[in-house]
Amino acid sequence: MEIRNSTLADIETIFGLYRMAAEYMKERFPVHFPEFDREMVVKEIEEGRQWKMLINGELACIWAITWNDPQIWEEKDSDPSIYIHRITTVPAFRGRYLVKEIVRWAKQYAKENNRSYVRLDTVGENQKLIQHYQESGFTFLGMVQLKDTSGLPDHYQLDKVSLFELKVD
């Protein structure tokens, strides 16, 4: 397994995975990924915040990080954290608990960057996903209604948000 930054050459693959994930979500959950802003993803790639996991040279999953997330985390955003967004797994790699691998990577990455927490959120009360994140090491902090969703991807306007955090040792 190898984790490295995504590149601009990956952009079509990234958007293909987002579309595939949205279709998968539509079949199972009331809230799903919207069409994400291309400029946002390009910026993440250029800033080294879009990541990919390769297993035996094959793309297995992607995700993005940010260093601040004040609209979602409000006053907790002042804690030194990394925030994971849009974990998307290639269908052939589902069920392999790749989030646990992302957690191992994220804890180390957070330590190297003097961060105390790894955090993530998901829109809606998806019990299966809540359990999956808890089994991967996150503490479920509960659900919140965001006060300001302006500038956030569209799905944040559809439901409450489930919050998760992991203290970095």
Solvent accessible surface area in square Angstrom, and as a share of the most:
residue,aa,sasa,rsa
1,M,123,0.55
2,E,85,0.38
3,I,34,0.17
4,R,109,0.40
5,N,54,0.28
6,S,4,0.03
7,T,69,0.40
8,L,91,0.45
9,A,99,0.77
10,D,28,0.14
11,I,23,0.12
12,E,105,0.47
13,T,68,0.40
14,I,1,0.01
15,F,4,0.02
16,G,23,0.22
17,L,9,0.04
18,Y,5,0.02
19,R,117,0.43
20,M,84,0.37
21,A,11,0.08
22,A,11,0.08
23,E,96,0.43
24,Y,72,0.28
25,M,43,0.19
26,K,101,0.43
27,E,134,0.60
28,R,123,0.45
29,F,59,0.25
30,P,128,0.80
31,V,20,0.11
32,H,53,0.24
33,F,18,0.08
34,P,26,0.17
35,E,121,0.54
36,F,9,0.04
37,D,83,0.43
38,R,107,0.39
39,E,141,0.63
40,M,53,0.24
41,V,0,0.00
42,V,41,0.24
43,K,109,0.46
44,E,8,0.04
45,I,14,0.07
46,E,119,0.53
47,E,91,0.41
48,G,25,0.24
49,R,36,0.13
50,Q,0,0.00
51,W,22,0.08
52,K,21,0.09
53,M,0,0.00
54,L,16,0.08
55,I,30,0.15
56,N,146,0.75
57,G,67,0.64
58,E,108,0.49
59,L,41,0.20
60,A,0,0.00
61,C,0,0.00
62,I,1,0.01
63,W,0,0.00
64,A,1,0.01
65,I,2,0.01
66,T,29,0.17
67,W,65,0.23
68,N,87,0.44
69,D,11,0.06
70,P,79,0.50
71,Q,54,0.24
72,I,4,0.02
73,W,6,0.02
74,E,66,0.29
75,E,136,0.61
76,K,76,0.32
77,D,17,0.09
78,S,100,0.64
79,D,43,0.23
80,P,62,0.39
81,S,0,0.00
82,I,0,0.00
83,Y,1,0.00
84,I,2,0.01
85,H,30,0.13
86,R,28,0.10
87,I,35,0.18
88,T,5,0.03
89,T,31,0.18
90,V,31,0.18
91,P,53,0.34
92,A,76,0.59
93,F,11,0.05
94,R,88,0.32
95,G,68,0.65
96,R,133,0.49
97,Y,117,0.45
98,L,14,0.07
99,V,12,0.07
100,K,74,0.31
101,E,42,0.19
102,I,1,0.00
103,V,11,0.06
104,R,145,0.53
105,W,40,0.14
106,A,0,0.00
107,K,55,0.23
108,Q,93,0.41
109,Y,41,0.16
110,A,0,0.00
111,K,92,0.39
112,E,112,0.50
113,N,52,0.27
114,N,131,0.67
115,R,61,0.22
116,S,34,0.22
117,Y,45,0.17
118,V,0,0.00
119,R,1,0.00
120,L,4,0.02
121,D,16,0.08
122,T,21,0.12
123,V,15,0.08
124,G,5,0.05
125,E,110,0.49
126,N,24,0.13
127,Q,109,0.48
128,K,159,0.67
129,L,50,0.25
130,I,7,0.04
131,Q,103,0.46
132,H,46,0.20
133,Y,19,0.07
134,Q,83,0.37
135,E,93,0.42
136,S,7,0.05
137,G,40,0.38
138,F,8,0.03
139,T,80,0.47
140,F,61,0.25
141,L,72,0.36
142,G,20,0.19
143,M,54,0.24
144,V,54,0.31
145,Q,108,0.48
146,L,12,0.06
147,K,172,0.73
148,D,73,0.38
149,T,27,0.16
150,S,76,0.49
151,G,84,0.81
152,L,28,0.14
153,P,31,0.19
154,D,93,0.48
155,H,16,0.07
156,Y,12,0.05
157,Q,106,0.47
158,L,114,0.57
159,D,53,0.27
160,K,93,0.40
161,V,0,0.00
162,S,0,0.00
163,L,15,0.07
164,F,0,0.00
165,E,25,0.11
166,L,22,0.11
167,K,114,0.48
168,V,12,0.07
169,D,132,0.68
